[in-house]
Amino acid sequence: MIFKSLTSKVIVISVALLAFGISVFALLNLKRERAQLVTSAREGSDLLLQTIERSIYNSMRVGNTEETQSILEMVAQNQKLLAVRIFHPHGVVLKSSIPAEIGKPVDLDDYQLYLNNRYEGITYADQHGEVLRMIKPIYNTPQCHTCHGNKTKVIGVLDVNYSLAATKRRMFEVTKLFVFSTIATIAFLSFSIAFVMFRLVRSPLNGIVEKMAKVEAGDLSVRITHAPKDEIGRLTKSFNSMIERLENAKKELDVYHFNQMERADRLASIGEMAAGIAHEIKNPLTGIASAITIISDDFFPSDPRKEILVEVLEQVKRLDKTVNDLLFFGKPTEPEPVCTDLNSVLKKTLMFASQHRGSKGGLIEKVLELQDDLPPVYVDPKQIQQVLLNLILNGIQAMQGGGVLTLKTALVQDNGNKWVLVSISDTGLGIPDQILGKIFTPFFTTKAQGTGLGLAICHKLVTQQGGSIRVESENGKGTVFTIELPATTTEDHC
């Protein structure tokens, strides 16, 4: 659980690196200190050897051999010196601070140094521990020829055994001091790092987390005060700025949601009222249309009253269409989807639209650009045909002076999903930017005799088929309506 905290991870890693660094530094210092202690013991023993050599040389030069033994015994009173002796190159002790050794073979370790032409070495003795053994050959100088002749080069070997026990104790004390100081330094720095991390990092971060929890619970009034002037302070300022923006966005969203709910409630009321009125109007309109048809049949085609009745009948049909739109918008019918070939539906719809009086006269050129092998779509063909017919008639009405009506189909793929696109474009006057975003709003229209429900119904029909509809228009150059419907594979529905 502790390693799930960022602060704990930083503290542990910092302490580990710190302990490693200090330990390596302390170990190197300890090795250097031990080397200095051994070097000091070696230098002391070497100095002692030189002093003894000069004293013995002075005594032997005057033939006073007894003084040599006294010198060795006096020097050996130093507790660190285990033995001081002179042995023959053949390995027999000639003089020694330990009289019992005289005439006996020298210690093998000392003799091996001489045989191997080495002047010092450290060995282990059972009673004394580590012992520094140093030898110095006594050469046969011209002054020594009187007593020793000139046949041998080395007349004796001066041997000193120096106990390293005191040095080891000193090393042990130094080691304890280094270990203690290292542990104390690591503990102090670890505590300091932990205190700094908890005080300057973890505490502010926990404060931010607590505030975030309140924000997650829906309280956008929280703010963090007393921000430090560092990275945490900048994070705090960004947090406060973000919460302030969220609060403003929530207020705007609440206002927008309230307006939308109010508008939806109004539209629902209007829809119910429109549906009720439409029911009351539809039956009388049917009777009026039937009566006018019967009356019109009683007049000759040349009778002027015949033309008036035909116009009246046309207006009754327009009213009937308006009533049907109101009924559908108030209570739309559920789609009955089947696998549908959009290319066939588009061709059939264009044929129906060509019978419209506005499309006759040869002023409007109709262009079909249909993609072959288009996959089917799972939609209600009647409702889609209603949408296409409405859009085609709108395009025709937008080109009163003639133009080009282009109908295209295509297959596109987006994020692994396939969509069938139908675009209907005209070269009319286009839709001004200020009203482009309102054309799918119910009851919004720019036509003198329009109801404002045509495009709203188209939007609803396409949406309930699982598709979408969008519009692009450039004022003075024309308009393009694009319908996107999900393509269907044979394994899905067909």
C-alpha positions in Angstrom: 0.0 0.0 0.0 2.9 2.4 0.8 4.3 2.0 -2.7 1.1 3.2 -4.3 1.9 6.7 -2.9 4.0 8.9 -5.1 5.5 10.7 -2.1 6.5 7.3 -0.5 8.1 6.2 -3.8 10.1 9.4 -4.0 11.2 9.1 -0.4 12.2 5.4 -0.7 14.1 6.0 -3.9 15.8 9.1 -2.5 16.8 7.4 0.7 18.0 4.3 -1.2 20.2 6.4 -3.5 21.4 8.5 -0.6 22.3 5.4 1.5 24.1 3.9 -1.4 26.1 7.0 -2.1 27.0 7.7 1.5 27.9 4.0 2.1 30.2 3.9 -0.9 31.8 7.1 0.2 32.2 5.8 3.8 33.6 2.5 2.5 36.2 4.2 0.4 37.2 6.5 3.3 37.3 3.4 5.6 39.6 1.6 3.2 41.8 4.7 2.9 42.0 5.0 6.7 42.9 1.4 7.2 45.6 1.7 4.5 47.0 4.8 6.4 47.1 2.9 9.7 49.0 -0.1 8.1 51.3 2.4 6.3 51.9 4.2 9.6 52.8 0.8 11.3 55.1 -0.1 8.4 56.8 3.3 8.5 57.3 3.0 12.3 58.8 -0.5 11.9 61.0 0.6 9.1 62.3 3.5 11.2 62.9 1.2 14.1 64.9 -1.2 11.9 67.1 1.6 10.7 67.7 2.8 14.3 68.5 -0.7 15.5 70.8 -1.2 12.5 72.8 1.9 13.2 73.0 1.0 17.0 74.2 -2.5 16.2 76.6 -1.3 13.6 78.2 1.1 16.1 78.4 -1.6 18.7 79.8 -4.3 16.4 82.4 -1.9 14.9 84.1 -1.6 18.3 83.7 -5.3 18.9 81.1 -4.9 21.7 78.8 -7.9 20.7 77.2 -8.0 24.2 75.8 -4.5 23.8 74.0 -5.7 20.7 72.0 -8.2 22.7 71.2 -5.5 25.3 70.0 -3.2 22.5 67.6 -5.8 21.1 66.2 -6.6 24.6 65.8 -2.9 25.3 64.0 -2.2 22.1 61.7 -5.2 22.6 60.2 -3.6 25.7 57.8 -1.8 23.4 54.6 -3.8 23.7 53.9 -3.6 20.0 57.2 -5.4 19.2 56.8 -9.1 19.6 60.5 -9.9 18.8 63.6 -8.3 17.5 66.3 -10.7 16.3 69.3 -11.1 14.1 69.6 -14.5 12.2 72.2 -16.0 10.0 71.5 -16.2 6.3 71.3 -20.0 6.9 68.3 -19.4 9.2 69.8 -19.7 12.7 69.1 -17.0 15.3 72.2 -15.2 16.3 70.8 -12.5 18.6 67.3 -12.0 19.9 65.2 -10.0 22.3 64.0 -13.4 23.4 67.2 -15.2 24.6 65.6 -18.6 24.4 65.5 -18.3 20.6 69.3 -17.9 20.2 70.9 -20.8 18.4 67.5 -22.1 17.2 66.1 -21.9 13.7 64.3 -18.7 12.9 60.5 -18.7 12.4 59.7 -20.1 8.9 57.6 -17.0 7.9 60.6 -14.7 8.6 63.0 -16.9 6.8 60.7 -17.2 3.8 60.8 -13.4 3.4 64.6 -13.5 3.2 64.6 -16.5 0.8 62.0 -14.8 -1.5 64.0 -11.6 -1.4 61.1 -9.7 0.2 61.5 -7.2 3.0 58.1 -7.3 4.6 54.9 -9.3 5.0 51.8 -9.7 7.1 51.0 -13.2 8.6 48.7 -14.5 11.2 49.9 -15.8 14.6 47.7 -17.9 16.9 48.5 -15.9 20.0 49.0 -12.4 18.6 46.8 -12.2 15.5 48.1 -10.4 12.5 51.8 -9.7 12.7 53.8 -7.4 10.4 57.2 -9.0 9.7 60.0 -6.9 8.4 63.6 -7.9 7.6 66.7 -5.9 6.7 69.9 -7.7 5.5 73.1 -6.6 7.3 75.7 -6.4 4.5 79.4 -7.2 4.9 80.9 -3.7 4.6 84.8 -3.1 4.6 84.6 -2.2 8.3 83.2 -5.7 9.0 86.0 -7.6 7.1 88.2 -7.6 10.2 85.8 -9.9 12.1 83.8 -11.6 9.3 86.2 -11.7 6.4 85.2 -10.7 2.9 83.8 -14.0 1.5 80.1 -13.4 2.4 78.0 -10.6 1.2 75.4 -10.8 4.0 76.6 -11.4 7.5 73.2 -11.4 9.1 69.5 -10.4 8.8 67.8 -8.0 11.1 64.2 -9.2 11.8 61.4 -7.2 13.5 57.9 -8.7 14.4 55.4 -5.9 14.9 52.0 -6.7 16.4 49.1 -5.2 14.4 46.6 -5.9 17.3 46.6 -2.3 18.4 46.3 -1.2 14.7 43.4 -3.6 14.3 41.7 -2.2 17.4 42.2 1.3 15.9 40.7 0.1 12.7 37.8 -1.4 14.5 37.2 1.9 16.3 37.5 3.8 13.0 35.1 1.4 11.4 32.5 1.8 14.2 32.8 5.5 13.9 32.3 5.5 10.2 29.3 3.1 10.5 27.7 5.1 13.2 28.3 8.4 11.4 27.0 6.9 8.2 23.8 5.6 9.8 23.3 8.8 11.7 23.8 10.9 8.5 21.4 8.6 6.4 18.8 8.7 9.2 19.0 12.5 9.5 18.9 13.1 5.8 16.1 10.5 5.4 14.0 12.3 8.0 14.7 15.6 6.4 13.7 14.4 3.0 10.5 12.7 4.4 9.6 15.9 6.3 10.1 18.1 3.2 8.2 15.7 0.9 5.3 15.4 3.3 5.2 19.1 4.2 5.8 20.6 0.8 4.5 17.9 -1.6 2.1 15.4 -0.1 0.1 17.8 2.1 -0.7 20.2 -0.8 -1.4 17.2 -3.2 -3.8 15.7 -0.6 -5.5 19.1 -0.4 -6.0 19.1 -4.1 -7.3 15.5 -4.1 -9.8 16.4 -1.4 -11.0 19.4 -3.4 -11.2 17.3 -6.5 -13.4 14.8 -4.6 -15.8 17.7 -3.7 -15.8 18.8 -7.4 -16.5 15.2 -8.4 -19.5 15.2 -6.0 -20.8 18.3 -7.8 -19.6 21.2 -5.6 -18.0 23.7 -8.0 -17.6 26.4 -5.4 -14.4 25.0 -3.9 -11.2 26.9 -4.3 -7.6 26.4 -3.0 -6.1 29.3 -1.2 -2.6 30.0 0.1 -0.9 28.6 -3.0 3.0 28.4 -2.8 5.1 30.0 -5.5 6.3 26.8 -7.0 5.1 23.9 -9.3 2.4 23.0 -6.7 1.3 26.7 -6.7 1.0 26.7 -10.5 -0.9 23.4 -10.3 -3.2 25.0 -7.7 -3.8 28.1 -9.9 -4.6 25.8 -12.9 -7.0 23.8 -10.7 -8.8 27.0 -9.6 -8.9 28.3 -13.1 -10.3 24.9 -14.4 -13.0 24.8 -11.6 -14.0 28.4 -12.4 -14.4 27.6 -16.0 -16.3 24.4 -15.2 -18.6 26.5 -12.9 -19.2 29.1 -15.7 -19.8 26.3 -18.2 -22.3 24.6 -15.8 -24.2 27.8 -15.4 -24.3 28.3 -19.2 -25.3 24.6 -19.6 -28.1 25.0 -17.0 -29.4 28.0 -18.8 -29.2 26.3 -22.1 -30.8 23.1 -20.7 -33.6 25.2 -19.1 -34.3 26.9 -22.5 -34.2 23.6 -24.3 -36.6 22.0 -21.8 -38.9 25.1 -22.0 -38.7 24.9 -25.8 -39.3 21.2 -25.8 -42.3 21.6 -23.5 -43.7 24.3 -25.8 -43.1 22.2 -28.9 -44.8 19.2 -27.2 -47.8 21.4 -26.4 -47.9 22.8 -29.9 -47.6 19.3 -31.3 -50.5 18.1 -29.3 -52.6 21.1 -30.1 -51.7 20.9 -33.8 -52.6 17.2 -33.9 -55.9 17.9 -32.3 -56.7 20.8 -34.7 -55.5 18.7 -37.7 -57.9 15.9 -36.7 -60.8 18.4 -36.6 -59.8 19.9 -40.0 -59.0 16.8 -42.0 -62.5 15.4 -42.2 -64.2 18.6 -43.3 -61.4 19.1 -45.9 -62.1 15.7 -47.3 -65.8 16.6 -47.7 -65.0 19.9 -49.2 -62.7 18.3 -51.8 -65.3 15.7 -52.7 -68.0 18.4 -53.1 -65.9 20.6 -55.2 -64.9 17.7 -57.4 -68.5 16.8 -58.0 -69.5 20.5 -58.7 -66.5 20.8 -61.1 -67.7 17.9 -63.1 -71.0 19.8 -63.9 -69.1 22.5 -65.7 -67.7 22.5 -69.2 -64.0 22.9 -69.6 -64.5 26.2 -71.3 -66.6 27.5 -68.4 -64.5 30.2 -66.4 -66.0 28.8 -63.2 -64.3 25.5 -63.9 -60.9 27.1 -63.6 -61.9 28.7 -60.3 -63.0 25.4 -58.9 -59.8 23.7 -60.0 -57.8 26.4 -58.1 -60.0 25.9 -55.0 -59.4 22.1 -55.2 -55.6 22.8 -55.4 -55.7 24.9 -52.3 -57.7 22.3 -50.5 -55.0 19.7 -51.4 -52.4 22.1 -50.0 -54.3 22.4 -46.8 -54.6 18.7 -46.6 -50.8 18.3 -47.0 -50.3 20.8 -44.2 -52.7 18.9 -41.9 -50.9 15.6 -42.7 -47.6 17.3 -41.8 -49.1 18.5 -38.5 -50.4 15.0 -37.7 -47.0 13.4 -38.5 -45.1 16.0 -36.5 -47.4 15.7 -33.5 -47.4 11.9 -33.6 -44.9 10.4 -36.1 -45.5 6.8 -37.3 -43.0 4.1 -36.3 -40.7 3.1 -39.1 -41.0 -0.4 -40.7 -37.4 -1.0 -41.8 -36.4 -3.5 -44.6 -33.3 -3.9 -46.6 -33.4 -1.1 -49.2 -31.5 -0.2 -52.3 -31.0 3.5 -52.1 -30.1 3.8 -55.7 -33.5 2.4 -56.7 -35.4 4.6 -54.2 -33.6 7.7 -55.5 -34.4 6.9 -59.1 -38.1 6.3 -58.3 -38.3 9.5 -56.2 -36.7 11.6 -59.0 -39.3 10.2 -61.4 -42.1 11.3 -59.1 -40.5 14.7 -58.6 -40.2 15.2 -62.3 -44.0 15.2 -62.6 -44.1 18.3 -60.3 -45.1 21.3 -62.3 -42.1 23.3 -61.1 -39.7 20.8 -62.7 -41.3 20.8 -66.1 -40.3 23.1 -68.9 -36.7 21.8 -69.4 -35.1 24.6 -67.3 -33.7 22.3 -64.7 -31.0 19.7 -65.6 -31.1 16.5 -63.5 -27.8 14.7 -63.0 -27.5 11.2 -61.4 -24.1 10.1 -60.1 -24.8 6.8 -58.4 -22.1 4.4 -57.1 -22.5 0.9 -58.3 -22.5 -2.1 -55.9 -23.9 0.0 -53.1 -24.7 -2.1 -50.0 -28.3 -2.0 -48.8 -29.5 0.0 -45.9 -32.0 -1.2 -43.2 -34.6 1.6 -43.3 -38.2 2.3 -44.0 -38.3 3.0 -47.8 -41.5 5.0 -47.6 -40.1 7.4 -45.0 -36.8 7.7 -46.8 -38.6 8.4 -50.1 -40.6 11.1 -48.3 -37.3 12.7 -47.2 -35.7 12.5 -50.6 -38.9 13.9 -52.3 -39.0 16.8 -50.0 -35.3 17.7 -50.5 -35.6 17.3 -54.3 -38.7 19.5 -54.5 -36.9 22.1 -52.3 -33.9 22.1 -54.7 -36.3 22.5 -57.7 -38.1 25.4 -56.0 -34.8 27.1 -55.2 -33.9 27.2 -59.0 -36.9 29.2 -60.4 -34.8 30.4 -63.3 -33.3 27.0 -64.0 -30.2 25.2 -62.9 -28.6 21.8 -62.2 -30.0 19.3 -59.7 -27.3 16.7 -58.8 -28.1 13.5 -57.0 -25.1 11.4 -55.7 -24.6 8.2 -53.7 -21.4 6.9 -52.3 -20.0 4.5 -49.7 -17.6 5.8 -47.0 -15.8 4.2 -44.1 -15.2 5.9 -40.7 -13.6 4.2 -37.7 -14.4 0.8 -39.1 -18.1 1.7 -39.8 -19.5 1.8 -43.3 -22.0 4.6 -44.2 -24.1 5.1 -47.4 -24.2 8.8 -48.4 -26.9 10.5 -50.4 -26.3 14.1 -51.5 -28.8 16.4 -53.2 -27.3 19.6 -54.5 -28.8 22.5 -56.4 -27.4 25.7 -58.0 -29.9 28.0 -56.6 -29.5 31.1 -54.5 -28.3 29.3 -51.4 -29.3 29.8 -47.8 -28.0 32.9 -45.9 -25.6 32.1 -43.0 -27.9 33.8 -40.4 -30.7 31.3 -41.0 -28.7 28.2 -42.0 -28.7 26.9 -38.4 -32.5 27.3 -38.1 -33.7 25.4 -41.1 -34.4 22.1 -39.1 -36.3 24.0 -36.4 -40.1 23.2 -36.5 -42.3 26.0 -37.9 -39.4 28.0 -39.1 -39.8 28.9 -42.8 -39.0 31.7 -45.3 -41.7 30.7 -47.8 -44.9 32.7 -47.9 -47.1 29.5 -48.0 -44.8 27.1 -46.1 -45.5 25.5 -42.7 -41.9 25.2 -41.6 -42.4 21.5 -40.9 -40.9 19.9 -44.1 -37.2 19.9 -43.1 -38.0 19.3 -39.4 -39.9 16.1 -40.4 -37.0 15.1 -42.7 -34.6 15.5 -39.8 -36.8 13.4 -37.5 -37.3 10.7 -40.1 -33.6 10.3 -40.9 -32.7 10.4 -37.2 -35.1 7.6 -36.3 -33.6 5.5 -39.1 -30.2 5.7 -37.3 -28.7 8.2 -39.7 -28.0 11.9 -39.8 -28.6 14.8 -42.2 -26.5 18.0 -42.7 -26.6 20.9 -44.9 -23.9 23.1 -46.6 -24.7 26.2 -48.4 -22.9 29.2 -50.0 -25.1 32.2 -50.5 -25.6 32.8 -54.3 -24.0 29.5 -55.4 -26.3 26.7 -54.1 -27.1 24.2 -51.4 -26.1 20.6 -50.6 -28.1 18.3 -48.3 -26.2 15.1 -47.3 -27.9 12.1 -45.7 -25.8 9.4 -44.0 -27.3 6.0 -43.3 -25.5 3.0 -41.8 -24.7 0.3 -44.4 -26.0 -3.2 -43.8 -24.2 -6.5 -44.5 -26.0 -9.6 -45.6 -25.4 -11.2 -42.2 -27.2 -8.4 -40.3 -30.7 -8.1 -41.6 -30.8 -9.0 -45.3 
